[in-house]
């Protein structure tokens, strides 16, 4: 029996995508692969809403974050690390690991970043070269107002490096319009494709920063990836099967229409939050900034979140996500991105009605 996988990634994949994964291997230096990767890249740019260079890297979303850091920065550069959860903190930690001086700007879990405080930090620290920010924080179920943040950052003349891993492909991220210098996503989220590839789009200002950057890079060297793409290749052996999957998934996405996809996620996000509240549960995220790809739920009123997730899996074959870092055991999360509709979420609500009392919840 197929699980109802309701975590914020990996997400369920359409049968057509899984079938594409089963294709026999081809020469990744040959003409057939060159046509495929060029087609995938062109279609992906439509979803990114960008004319910037866009490269596919074989690795997880975190690989894309590391690539953004090592290609744009030098040891000793000062960066502003805006964090509203564990993934924002991870982005800053990567920069710190490679020798950047990180000024942390952390916000309460469940809250969005305050653009006014970002501006204040930039005004007070003119040496800042780049701002690192997560658009959609899956650990808390919060989406930052990136349109406003981008105006603040670009008005200050700083580089904007954005973790769009769980937003791109599901919610509107007009990369060029918002002036994002490096936009990163990952295959296992709203793209309906298995894990294994990161996608990185780089602006002209980003390439200018690359030319000055001194952090060590080899496998994640974006100029090598760009040069490879011009020949219809990747610099290193790619995850060929995931590229096959992308070609099918992107055709499905563009057939549905990106605006329709955004509207569907917005509708299902609202449906999920309303259903959670109807069960008497408490949302962690400030609803003004609640994510349309994952909903975080507070384990209060006696609820044992870990026990709940076990009951949901063992008795109903529904897999929910737990809390991460300081939120471990304090919340559970419902993913609703990629291949998802209201019926998938209604099944979760029906099971929660039975499972919640068993897990200690007093409604």
N, C-alpha and C positions, 0 to 999 in steps of 0.2 A: 504494500500500500504506500502510495506516494505521500510524503509528509507535506503538511501545510507549513511551509517554511516562512515564518514571519519575523525574520531578523533583518537588520539593515545592510545585509550583504554577507556572504554571497546571496543573490536573489534567485528565485526560480527562473529557469530558462525555457523558452518555447521549444516544442518538439523539433521544429525546423532548424533551430539553432544547434540543438544537440546532434541532430542528424548530420549537419555540416561538419561538426567536430570529428565525426567518424570517417571523414574522407581519408583516402590514402595520402601519404606525404608526397610533396613535390619538391623540385629543386628550388631552394630559397634564393638562389642566385640566377634563376632562369627567367625567361620572359613571361611565363604564366603567373608566377608569383608577383612579378613587377606590375602586371596589369591589376592584380587583385589589391595590392597594398596601395597603389595609386588611387584606385576606386574607393577603397575604404577611407583613405585620408581625405579625399575630396568631399565625401558624404559626411564624414565626421565634422569637417569644418562648417557644414551647414548647421549642425546641431550646436556647435560652439559659437556660432554666429561670428565667425572671424575670417579675416583674410591673412592673418598672421601665419607664420610657419607652424606646422603642427607635426609632432613626431610621436611615433608609437615605440614604447620601450617595453622590453620583456621583463616584467617585475610587478610587484603589487603597487598600490597607491602610495605607500611609504617610499618606494623607489622613486616615484615622481617627485615627492617632497624633497628627497635628498638631491635629486638632479637639479631641482630649482635652486637649492642652496649652493651647491658646489659650482654651478655654472654662472651664477650671478654675483658671488661675493668673494672677498678675500679675507684671510685671517686678520682679525683686528677691526674689521668693519663693524659699525654699530647698527643694530637692527631693532625695530620695535616688534616684539612678539605679542600679538593680540590673541588672547585665549579665553574661550568660554567653556572649555571642557578639555578632556584628556588629549584630543587630537590636535587642538591648538597648542597645547603644552608640548606635544611631541614635535611639532613643526619647529618650535623654538629650541627644543633640546637638540635637534639635528644641527641647527645653525651653531649652537654653542659647542657641540662636539667637534665641529670643523674649525673652531677658533674664532667665531664671531663673538662680539660683545652684545649680549642680548639684554635689552631693557624690557622686562616683563610687564605686561598690562593685562592682568587677569581679572575676570569678572565672575560674579556669583553664578554658580551652576543653576541653569534654568533661566538666566537673563541673557539678553543680547549685549553686544559691545556698544558702548555709548560713543558715537562719533565725536561728541564734544570733548570727551576725555582723550580720544586719539589725537585730536587737534592740539589739545593742551600739551600732550606728551611731545608732539612734533615741534611745537613752538618752543618748548623748554629744552629740547635736545636737537639743535640744528645739525649735529654731526650724524644723525640717523641717515643711513643710506637707503634702507628698504623697510617695508612693513610686511610682516607675515600675518596672514589672517585666514581662518577657516570660514568658508561661507556657510555651510550647513554642518553643524556639530552633532553627529549621531549619538555621542555619549550622553547628551542632554536633551536632544530633540528641539534644538533652537536654530533658527536661521538668522544670520546677521543681515542687516540692511546694507548690502554691499554697494548699492547704487550711491548711497550717501557717503559711505566710508571711502569709496573710490574718489569721490569729488574732493574730500578732505586730503587724501594722500597725494593725489595728482596736483592739487593746488599748491601743495608744499614742495612739489618737484621731486618726490621720492618714488622709488620703485615699488610696485605693488605685486606681491607674490601671493597667490590665492589657492588654497586647498578647496577645490570644487568637486572633490571626489564623489561625494554623495548628493550633489545637487545637479551638476551637468547631466543632461539626458533626462531629467525628471522635472526640474523647475527652470524658469527662465534665467539664463546667464548670458547676456549679450556681451561677450568678451571684449569686442572692439569698442562698443558704445561706452562701456564702463572703464576703458583704459587699463585693463588688466595686463600687466607685463608678462607674467607667467601664470597660466591657468592649468591646473592639474586635475585629471580625473582618473578613475579606475574602472576596468572592464566589468567588475562583479557587482556593480550597483544598478543604476537605472538603465544601463545599456542592455540588460538581459543576456549577458554573456558570462561564461565562467571566469574565475580569477585567472590572472596571469599576465595582464598588460596594463601599463600606465600610459596615459596620453598627456602630452605636454605641449601647450601652445605658447610661443614666444613672440613678443612684440619687437619692433625696431629698437626701442629703448632698451629692451632686454638684451638684444644682441650687442648693443653698445656696451652694456655692463659686462657681458660675457668677455668682450675683448680685453677688459681690464682685470677680470677676476683671476685670483691666484690660488684659490683652494684646489687641492688635488682632485683630479677627476680622470677617469679612464673609461670604464664601462658606461658611465652615465654622461659622457661627453656629448652634449647636444649638437655641437657642430659636426661631429662624426655622424650622428643620426641624420642631420639635415643633408649632409653630403651623400650618405647612403640612399636616402629617399629620392634624391635627384636621379639616381640610377635604378630606382625601383627596388631597392634593397634596404636592409638594416645593417649596421656595422658588425653586429654579432648575430649568432644564430637566433632567430625569433621564435616565439611560440606560434608556429605555423597554424596549429589547430584553432587557436583563438582568433587568428586573423580570418580564417575561414568563417568562424562563427560571427565575427563582426560584420562581414559582408552581408550575411543573411539578416542579422538583427537590424542593421542600419536601413536596409531596404524596408523592413517591417515598420521601423520608426518613421521613416520619411513618408511611407504610404499613409500611416495614421495622421501624420502632420505634427510638427513640433508644437504648434500652438494648442492643438488638441491634446497632446500628451501633457503639456503644462496644466491645462484646464482639468484633465482627468486627475492628476495628482493633487491639485488644489481641492477638488471635490472630495476625493477619497480621504485626504488629510482632515478635512472638516468632518466628514462622516465618522472617521475614527475617533476624533476628539469628542464629538457629541455622544457617541456610543459609550465611550469610557466614562464620561460624566454621568450618563444615565444609569450606569451600574453603581454609582455612589463613590467612584474612585476619584482621586485627585491628580490633576496634571502637574508635572514638574515645571514644564515650560510656561513662561509668560505667553499667554495666548496671542498677544499682539505680534509675537515673533516665533510662533510655533511652527515647527517643520512640517512640510507636506510629504516628507519621505519616511519619517519615523516619529512615533509618539512615545514619550517617556511618562511613566505612571508611578506615582509615589506609593511605596509600601507602608501605608499607615493603617490605623484602626485594627491593629492586631495581625495584619497580613504578613506572612512569611514569603517574601518574593522568590527565594530559591525553591521553597517547597511548591509554590504555585507553578513555577516553570517545569518542575519535575512532573507534577500531576498533569499539566497540559500536554506534555510529551508522552507520558506513559499511558494515559487514559484516552486522549483525544488525538494523538499523533500531530499535535500542533507545536511547533518549536518557536518559542519567544526568546528574546535576548534579555540578559541580566544587566545589572549596573556595572560600570567600570571604574577602576580607581577608587576614589573616596565615596562613590555612589554604589559600590558593590553591596548587594543585599538590601539596599535602600530604595531601589526602583526596579521595575521591569519595563521592557521596551517592545513595542510592536512596530515592525518594519512594514512599510506599504509603498514600495517603489518598484519600478520596472513593470514586470508582467503581473498586474494586480487589478482586481475590480472589487466592487462592493460586496459581492457574494463571498469572496475570500475573507473579508474582514468580518462579515456577519457570522460566519462559522466560528470565528474567534470569540465573538461576543456570546454566542450561544454556549460555547464551552466554558467561558469564564463564569457564567451564571451558576454553573454547577461546581466549578473548581474553586472559586473564591472562598466559600464557607469552609471547604475542606482544608484550605490553606490558612485558616484563622481569621479571615476578614469578617468583621462585624459591620454589616451594612445598615 
